[in-house]
C-alpha cells in the first residue's frame, strides 16, 4: 500500500537511508563486539538475578569456564563461599542505578583457586531507562597484589629496622642555601634520645638540635665528598648536651638531594676517653717522677764516687773511681732528658750525644789543644737502646780524650750519629796517636773496652775499628720499632 503523501522516489530514498543506518549500526555493533572479544579484561553481562548473559574470551581465560559453561549459569559459581553476600549487595546497588568502580575483591576459578581482581560494575538500561541488568569488567591484579604485598613487607622490615636501630636516624633535604631542611623522617631512638615526640621533630631542622661547632663539616662539604663521619653535640629538649658521632650521606631521591644522618651517642666513650686521659696523665707524671728519682740517685752515686776518690792516693784506683763517676753521670743525663721530654719512652739521642760529649770535654780537656767536631742528627731512640748506647758514647769519647793525645798534642775528635735507611751509624774518630798496633780491642784487659764490646752485643750491633788515620770506631746497629708493644717483652 502506498503512502498517500509520499511519492515513490521519497519512499525509496527513505528506505535507502534506513538501510544505511542499519548498516552503520551493524558495523558499530561488530566493532564493539571485536573490542569485547579482544580486550584483556573479563567482560560479563548479568541480569538482575545474577544470571550470566554474556561471556567474553578474556572471562574464559580468567575464570576457566567456557562460554557454554558460563552462559545461563549463576554468577555465584565465581564467588568464594565466605563472600556470597557480596554479589547480592552489588546487585542491590545496580538496581538503584549506582556504579561500582575499581572494587578489589576475590573470585574463584573453575579449578577452585582464587584470583585477585579489580571489579567495575555498571547498570544496563533499556530504551525506557529502566535497569535490566549489569555489565561487569574484571581485571586480574594478582601480580600487582603480590608486588604490593612484597612492598608492604619490605616497608614493614624497613620500618622495623629503622625504629629498632641502636642509633638515631634522621632524613632531611638539602636546601638551596646549603643547609638542612625540615626533617622528613626520624626513628624512635632519635625521639627517645632527644626527648621530643615524632611530630615535634618533624617540624624541626638539624640546626634546632645541634650545638654549633667550627670543626663540624658544612653540608656543602658533604656535598663535595658525598659522605662524612665526624663528631658533634646534640641538644636535648631539656637542655642537656649529648656528644655524638655522625655518619652523614647525601643521595638523590626523585631528583632532590637528601641527607641521611646516623647519630651514635658516644657519651660513654667520651667518659672512657676522659678517664683514660687522666690515667695517662697520672702515669706520665709517675714516669717523670721515676726518671727524676733515678737521675737523682745516679747523681748521688756520682757524687759519692767523687767524694770517695778524694781519699784515695793511688792514681790508678782514683782513675777507676773517676771513670765510674762518668758512667753514672752518662746514665743520669739520659733520665734527666727523659724527665724534661714530652715523650717519656724516647730520647733525642743526637741532643744527648752533644750534651754528654761537651760535658766530657769540660772534664778532660784542660787547654784548647783538642777541637771537637759534632755531626749528629735529631734521631729518637728508645730508652732500652739509649742507655747502653749512652755508655758506649761515654767510653769511646772518654777513651779518645784520655789516650789519643798523651803528650798534649793538638788534634781533633769528631763524633757522628745518623740514621741511614733502617740502620743507625755512630762513629767516634780522633787524629791522635792511634790504637796500639796488634791489640784486639775486643780482648783487651781494659774495663772500658770490654764494656763497649758487651754493650755492642746488647744493642745487636757491629763495631769496626779503623787505625789508618788516627783511631775510628764505627758502630752500626738496627733498633726495633720503639713504639712496638712487644718491645718490652722481647727485652
TAZILIN-V500215 format. One record per residue. N is the residue number from 1. PHI is phi in degrees with one decimal (none if undefined). OMEGA is omega in degrees with one decimal (* if undefined). Layout:
BEGIN
n | phi | omega
N | PHI | OMEGA
N | PHI | OMEGA
END
This chain:
BEGIN
n | phi | omega
1 | none | -177.2
2 | -88.7 | 175.6
3 | -75.1 | -174.0
4 | -67.3 | -175.0
5 | -97.8 | -175.9
6 | -115.5 | 175.3
7 | -82.2 | 178.2
8 | -60.2 | -178.9
9 | -64.9 | -179.9
10 | -67.6 | 178.8
11 | -64.0 | 179.8
12 | -65.7 | 178.2
13 | -64.6 | 179.7
14 | -67.7 | 177.3
15 | -61.7 | 178.9
16 | -65.5 | 178.3
17 | -64.0 | 179.1
18 | -63.7 | 178.2
19 | -62.0 | 179.6
20 | -65.6 | 178.8
21 | -64.9 | 178.3
22 | -64.2 | 178.6
23 | -65.9 | 178.8
24 | -64.1 | 179.2
25 | -63.2 | 178.1
26 | -60.7 | 178.7
27 | -64.3 | 179.2
28 | -64.0 | 178.5
29 | -64.7 | 177.3
30 | -62.6 | 179.3
31 | -64.5 | 178.7
32 | -64.0 | 177.9
33 | -62.6 | 178.9
34 | -63.8 | 178.6
35 | -62.9 | -178.0
36 | -63.1 | -176.4
37 | -74.5 | -174.7
38 | -106.4 | 177.8
39 | -72.5 | 179.3
40 | -85.9 | 178.2
41 | -90.8 | 177.8
42 | -77.9 | 179.6
43 | -113.1 | -176.9
44 | -127.8 | 175.4
45 | -100.4 | -178.1
46 | -127.8 | 167.0
47 | -87.5 | -174.6
48 | -73.8 | 176.4
49 | -99.1 | 179.0
50 | 92.8 | 177.8
51 | -83.7 | -177.7
52 | -75.9 | -179.8
53 | -106.5 | 177.3
54 | -141.7 | -172.2
55 | -153.6 | -176.2
56 | -87.1 | -178.6
57 | -57.0 | -179.9
58 | -65.8 | 177.0
59 | -67.7 | 177.1
60 | -61.5 | -180.0
61 | -67.9 | -176.2
62 | -72.5 | -172.4
63 | -100.4 | 177.6
64 | 88.9 | 178.1
65 | -90.2 | 175.5
66 | -75.8 | 179.1
67 | -61.6 | 179.6
68 | -63.1 | -179.7
69 | -72.3 | -172.9
70 | -84.8 | -175.2
71 | -63.1 | -178.6
72 | 85.7 | 178.3
73 | -89.0 | 178.7
74 | -85.8 | 178.3
75 | -63.5 | -180.0
76 | -64.3 | 178.1
77 | -63.5 | -179.4
78 | -102.6 | -176.0
79 | -99.0 | 175.7
80 | -59.0 | -176.1
81 | -53.8 | -177.6
82 | -74.4 | -176.0
83 | -122.4 | -172.3
84 | -67.3 | -179.5
85 | -71.0 | -175.0
86 | -64.0 | -176.1
87 | -68.0 | 177.7
88 | -63.7 | 179.3
89 | -66.7 | -179.8
90 | -64.0 | -179.8
91 | -64.3 | 177.3
92 | -66.2 | 177.5
93 | -64.5 | -178.1
94 | -63.0 | 179.6
95 | -59.5 | 177.7
96 | -85.9 | 178.1
97 | 80.8 | -179.3
98 | -86.0 | 178.0
99 | -111.8 | 174.7
100 | -124.9 | -175.1
101 | -124.5 | 174.1
102 | 51.7 | 177.4
103 | -89.5 | -177.0
104 | -90.1 | -178.1
105 | -155.1 | 179.1
106 | -114.3 | 172.7
107 | -129.9 | -177.4
108 | -103.7 | 177.1
109 | -83.8 | 179.0
110 | -60.2 | -179.3
111 | -80.7 | 177.6
112 | 92.3 | 179.2
113 | -73.0 | -179.0
114 | -103.1 | 179.8
115 | -133.3 | 175.4
116 | -81.5 | 180.0
117 | -131.0 | 169.0
118 | -106.1 | -170.5
119 | -111.2 | 171.4
120 | -123.0 | -177.3
121 | -128.3 | 179.7
122 | -126.7 | 177.4
123 | -73.7 | 174.6
124 | -107.2 | -176.3
125 | -116.0 | 176.7
126 | -86.5 | -176.3
127 | -64.1 | 179.7
128 | -87.7 | 179.5
129 | 87.5 | 178.6
130 | -86.8 | 178.7
131 | -76.1 | -177.7
132 | -119.9 | -179.5
133 | -174.4 | -178.1
134 | -140.3 | 174.7
135 | -108.6 | -178.8
136 | -113.3 | 175.1
137 | -120.1 | -177.0
138 | -118.1 | 177.8
139 | -124.9 | 179.4
140 | -71.6 | 179.5
141 | -117.8 | -178.9
142 | -59.0 | -178.2
143 | -63.3 | -179.6
144 | -65.9 | 177.4
145 | -65.3 | 177.8
146 | -63.3 | 178.5
147 | -64.4 | 178.6
148 | -63.3 | 178.8
149 | -66.1 | 178.0
150 | -63.5 | 178.8
151 | -63.3 | 179.3
152 | -64.3 | 177.8
153 | -63.7 | 178.9
154 | -63.5 | 178.8
155 | -64.8 | 178.7
156 | -65.5 | 177.5
157 | -64.4 | 177.9
158 | -59.3 | -179.2
159 | -63.0 | 179.6
160 | -65.1 | 178.4
161 | -66.3 | -177.2
162 | -59.3 | -175.0
163 | -85.1 | -178.9
164 | -105.2 | 174.8
165 | -66.1 | 179.7
166 | -77.0 | -174.5
167 | -112.7 | 175.6
168 | -76.9 | -178.6
169 | -126.3 | -179.9
170 | -129.0 | 174.2
171 | -124.4 | -179.5
172 | -153.3 | -178.8
173 | -81.7 | 173.1
174 | -94.2 | -176.2
175 | -79.0 | -176.2
176 | -65.5 | 179.8
177 | -91.0 | 174.9
178 | 82.3 | 177.6
179 | -110.3 | 179.9
180 | -83.4 | 178.6
181 | -83.5 | -177.7
182 | -66.1 | -178.4
183 | -59.2 | 176.1
184 | -95.9 | -179.8
185 | -154.8 | 175.2
186 | -140.2 | 178.8
187 | -97.4 | -176.0
188 | -63.9 | -179.1
189 | -63.3 | 178.6
190 | -61.8 | 179.7
191 | -63.1 | -178.4
192 | -65.9 | -176.9
193 | -66.4 | -175.2
194 | -92.7 | 177.3
195 | 81.3 | 177.4
196 | -111.4 | 170.6
197 | -79.1 | 179.4
198 | -62.4 | -180.0
199 | -61.8 | 179.0
200 | -67.5 | -178.8
201 | -67.4 | -179.3
202 | -69.3 | 174.5
203 | -100.6 | -175.0
204 | -112.7 | 177.5
205 | -123.7 | 178.3
206 | -55.0 | -179.0
207 | -64.5 | -177.2
208 | -76.4 | -175.5
209 | -118.3 | -176.2
210 | -111.0 | 168.9
211 | -86.7 | -173.6
212 | -60.3 | -179.8
213 | -136.9 | 179.0
214 | -72.0 | -177.9
215 | -80.9 | -177.1
216 | -75.4 | 179.0
217 | -67.5 | 177.1
218 | -77.1 | 179.1
219 | -67.0 | 175.1
220 | -67.4 | 175.6
221 | -61.6 | 178.4
222 | -62.6 | -178.8
223 | -63.8 | 179.3
224 | -71.2 | -176.1
225 | -90.2 | -178.4
226 | 93.6 | 178.8
227 | -158.7 | 180.0
228 | -163.1 | 174.2
229 | -126.3 | -176.5
230 | -154.7 | 178.5
231 | -104.1 | 179.4
232 | -145.0 | 178.4
233 | -129.9 | 177.5
234 | -95.8 | 178.7
235 | -111.6 | -178.8
236 | -82.3 | -178.7
237 | -64.2 | 179.8
238 | -98.1 | 173.3
239 | 90.6 | 178.3
240 | -75.4 | 178.2
241 | -107.8 | -178.3
242 | -120.0 | 174.8
243 | -72.2 | -177.9
244 | -135.5 | 170.6
245 | -102.8 | -174.2
246 | -104.5 | 171.3
247 | -114.4 | -173.9
248 | -111.9 | -178.7
249 | -140.8 | 179.4
250 | -105.4 | 178.6
251 | -146.8 | 180.0
252 | -96.6 | 176.5
253 | -130.3 | -178.3
254 | 53.8 | 177.0
255 | 81.0 | -179.4
256 | -115.8 | -179.9
257 | -78.7 | -179.2
258 | -119.1 | 176.9
259 | -118.3 | 173.8
260 | -107.9 | -178.1
261 | -116.1 | 175.5
262 | -111.9 | -174.6
263 | -112.7 | 179.2
264 | -108.0 | 178.6
265 | -68.9 | -178.3
266 | -114.4 | 180.0
267 | -58.7 | -179.1
268 | -63.5 | 179.0
269 | -64.2 | 178.3
270 | -64.2 | 177.4
271 | -63.9 | 178.7
272 | -64.8 | 177.9
273 | -63.0 | 179.3
274 | -65.4 | 177.5
275 | -64.0 | 178.9
276 | -65.1 | 178.9
277 | -62.1 | 177.7
278 | -63.3 | 179.2
279 | -63.9 | 178.4
280 | -66.6 | 177.2
281 | -61.6 | 179.0
282 | -65.0 | 179.1
283 | -66.5 | 178.7
284 | -64.1 | 177.3
285 | -63.0 | 179.5
286 | -64.7 | 179.4
287 | -63.8 | 177.1
288 | -59.5 | 179.8
289 | -64.5 | 178.7
290 | -63.9 | 178.4
291 | -59.4 | -179.6
292 | -63.8 | -179.1
293 | -71.3 | 176.9
294 | -62.5 | 178.0
295 | -61.3 | 179.3
296 | -61.7 | -179.7
297 | -64.9 | 178.5
298 | -66.6 | 177.8
299 | -68.5 | 175.4
300 | -63.2 | 178.5
301 | -61.9 | 178.9
302 | -61.2 | 179.7
303 | -66.2 | 178.8
304 | -63.3 | 177.8
305 | -63.2 | 179.2
306 | -65.5 | 177.7
307 | -64.5 | -178.1
308 | -64.9 | -177.5
309 | -65.1 | -179.8
310 | -70.0 | 179.4
311 | -96.5 | -179.8
312 | -103.7 | -179.0
313 | -88.5 | -179.1
314 | -69.7 | -176.7
315 | -64.0 | -179.4
316 | -63.6 | 179.6
317 | -68.3 | 179.2
318 | -65.2 | 178.1
319 | -63.9 | 179.0
320 | -62.3 | 178.7
321 | -62.5 | -179.6
322 | -63.1 | -179.5
323 | -67.1 | 177.6
324 | -63.5 | 177.6
325 | -61.4 | 179.2
326 | -64.3 | 178.6
327 | -64.0 | 178.4
328 | -64.7 | -179.9
329 | -68.2 | 178.5
330 | -64.7 | 177.7
331 | -73.2 | 179.3
332 | -63.8 | 179.6
333 | -63.5 | 178.3
334 | -61.2 | -178.9
335 | -67.6 | 177.1
336 | -67.3 | 179.7
337 | -70.9 | 177.3
338 | -66.3 | 179.0
339 | -63.8 | -179.3
340 | -87.9 | -174.9
341 | -83.4 | 174.4
342 | -80.2 | 176.7
343 | -104.1 | -173.0
344 | -83.3 | 179.9
345 | -111.1 | -176.3
346 | -123.1 | -179.8
347 | -131.4 | 174.2
348 | -75.3 | -170.1
349 | -72.5 | 176.0
350 | -63.9 | 177.6
351 | -65.7 | 179.6
352 | -63.4 | -179.7
353 | -59.5 | -179.8
354 | -61.5 | -178.5
355 | -64.6 | -177.5
356 | -66.2 | -178.4
357 | -64.0 | 179.0
358 | -64.5 | 178.4
359 | -68.0 | 177.5
360 | -64.7 | 178.0
361 | -63.5 | 178.6
362 | -64.8 | -178.6
363 | -79.4 | -170.5
364 | -100.2 | -173.8
365 | -90.8 | -178.0
366 | -86.9 | 178.0
367 | -125.2 | -172.2
368 | -85.8 | 179.8
369 | -88.1 | -177.8
370 | -116.6 | 179.2
371 | -97.7 | 179.3
372 | -109.9 | 178.2
373 | -121.6 | -177.1
374 | -108.4 | 174.5
375 | -142.2 | -176.3
376 | -128.8 | 178.8
377 | -102.9 | 176.7
378 | -83.5 | -174.7
379 | -112.8 | 177.8
380 | -79.5 | 177.1
381 | -130.2 | 175.9
382 | -67.2 | -177.3
383 | -60.5 | 179.3
384 | -65.1 | 176.2
385 | -93.6 | -174.9
386 | -64.8 | -176.5
387 | -64.9 | 178.3
388 | -64.6 | 179.8
389 | -69.1 | 176.9
390 | -63.6 | 176.9
391 | -66.9 | 177.0
392 | -63.3 | 177.4
393 | -57.4 | -179.1
394 | -59.1 | -176.4
395 | -69.0 | -175.2
396 | -71.2 | 178.9
397 | -67.5 | 178.1
398 | -61.4 | -179.1
399 | -62.6 | 178.3
400 | -67.0 | -179.4
401 | -65.8 | -175.6
402 | -86.8 | -168.6
403 | -119.1 | -174.5
404 | -72.5 | -176.5
405 | -129.9 | -172.0
406 | -66.4 | -176.4
407 | -111.0 | 177.2
408 | 76.7 | 179.9
409 | -66.0 | 172.9
410 | -77.3 | -179.7
411 | -174.5 | -177.3
412 | -140.9 | 173.7
413 | -120.1 | 179.5
414 | -117.1 | 179.0
415 | -125.8 | -178.9
416 | -128.0 | 175.2
417 | -154.1 | -179.1
418 | -146.8 | 174.0
419 | -106.2 | 178.9
420 | -119.8 | -175.7
421 | 58.7 | -178.2
422 | -98.2 | -176.6
423 | -119.7 | 175.6
424 | -109.7 | 179.1
425 | -124.7 | 177.1
426 | -117.8 | -175.8
427 | -140.3 | 172.6
428 | -123.5 | -178.2
429 | -131.0 | 175.3
430 | -136.7 | -179.5
431 | -102.9 | -175.3
432 | -83.1 | -172.6
433 | -70.8 | 177.8
434 | 93.4 | 179.9
435 | -74.7 | -179.2
436 | -52.5 | -176.6
437 | -66.8 | 178.0
438 | 80.6 | -179.1
439 | -97.4 | 177.5
440 | -86.0 | -174.8
441 | -65.6 | -180.0
442 | -78.7 | -176.6
443 | -120.1 | 179.4
444 | -74.5 | 178.7
445 | -82.6 | 180.0
446 | -67.2 | 179.6
447 | -61.5 | -178.1
448 | -63.0 | -178.3
449 | -71.4 | 176.6
450 | -67.4 | 176.6
451 | -65.9 | 177.2
452 | -60.2 | -179.6
453 | -62.2 | -179.7
454 | -66.3 | -179.4
455 | -69.5 | 175.1
456 | -61.8 | 175.9
457 | -64.6 | -177.4
458 | -65.6 | 178.0
459 | -90.2 | 177.7
460 | 56.5 | -178.2
461 | -114.3 | 178.1
462 | -126.9 | -179.8
463 | -108.1 | 178.2
464 | -121.0 | 179.9
465 | -117.8 | 177.5
466 | -123.4 | -177.3
467 | -115.5 | -179.3
468 | -68.5 | 179.2
469 | -131.9 | -175.4
470 | 76.4 | -179.5
471 | -133.5 | 178.8
472 | -133.3 | 173.7
473 | -102.4 | 179.2
474 | -124.1 | 179.2
475 | -109.0 | 176.7
476 | -119.5 | 179.8
477 | -151.1 | 177.1
478 | -121.7 | -178.2
479 | -91.7 | 173.0
480 | -68.1 | 178.4
481 | -59.8 | -176.1
482 | -71.4 | 176.2
483 | -96.8 | -177.6
484 | -66.3 | -180.0
485 | -71.7 | -178.5
486 | -93.9 | -173.2
487 | -61.7 | -179.9
488 | -62.7 | 179.8
489 | -67.9 | -177.6
490 | -68.0 | 178.5
491 | -74.6 | *
END
